[in-house]
Amino acid sequence: ICDKECLNGGSCDENGLCKCKPRTSGDDCSIIDDCYKLGCEFADARCVYDKGNEVAMCQCNNKTYLYADGKCRATCYEDKDCNKGRVCTRTEKGKYLCECPPNFKGAMCEINEMCEVLENTCRTMNAQCVVKGSKAFCMCPPGKSLDMKSGLCVDICNLEHCVYGRCEVVDSHFKCR
């Protein structure tokens, strides 16, 4: 008789040790080797072993999510079912998942992958990353302009555009008065 119950179909041998079925291991056969290989034991998912089909699969703890591409992802029927920024897309397996549009990632699709490379540069300049077409670049916010000496976005009127008169910002441009 084994000290511990043998799990996952394992049996107790004459020495009191669990004899595990193929693809299981551990003192009590609790480790499903296929699950270990899948690597889905984390906060959002767990490994489930289908004994009938003898296959291990990752299953999300939240039943409205589907495990795909190494993570739990929201299922959907239409775009409005998805978090802000995501679109409802049909997968190869016929399931519908919320996905970010191309070049975006993050829980709310808030990270533009094209800007990710420029993020530190833009932040240092006090600028914002902007994408136009297939190019990303740093752009000074309204009312600011790039100071070529410092490489920073500064108030437009700090660049001494007006030789005579006073500089005023009007509609994100400057005017000399």
HUMO-V393211 format. One line per field, one symbol per residue. phi: phi as a letter, one per 20 degrees, with the letter a starting at -180 (. if undefined). A space follows every 50 residues. Layout:
# HUMO-V393211
phi->???
This chain:
# HUMO-V393211
phi->.ffdfeelnfceefendfdefgmcbogdmeeegffgffmdebgebbecde ffelcebecffefedceblmbecfebdbgffefgnececeefenedcfcf fgmcbogdledeffegfegffffffmddecdcmdddbecffgncbfeffe mdecggffelfefdndececlmcdced
